[in-house]
């Protein structure tokens, strides 16, 4: 059984406008990188390259907006114990 002291929940705040803008920016950046550096490759290399560039740029954008810009895309409002 799990201990009661280790069961917590929290309120998360997600800014949909910033998340949508970061998603569009990441997708556009991934398409740009693929069009410049992935010429004449197989289709699976395009998919892997898109997923890699998209995820790295999305994570980088969220970290930059949270840490440097002080405008969080995802923030934790509060933690509280669950009974």
Secondary structure by P-SEA (a helix, b strand, c coil): ccccccbbbbbbbbcaaaaaaaaaaaaaaaaaaaacccccccaaaaaaaaaaaaaaaaaaaaaaaaccccccccccccccccc
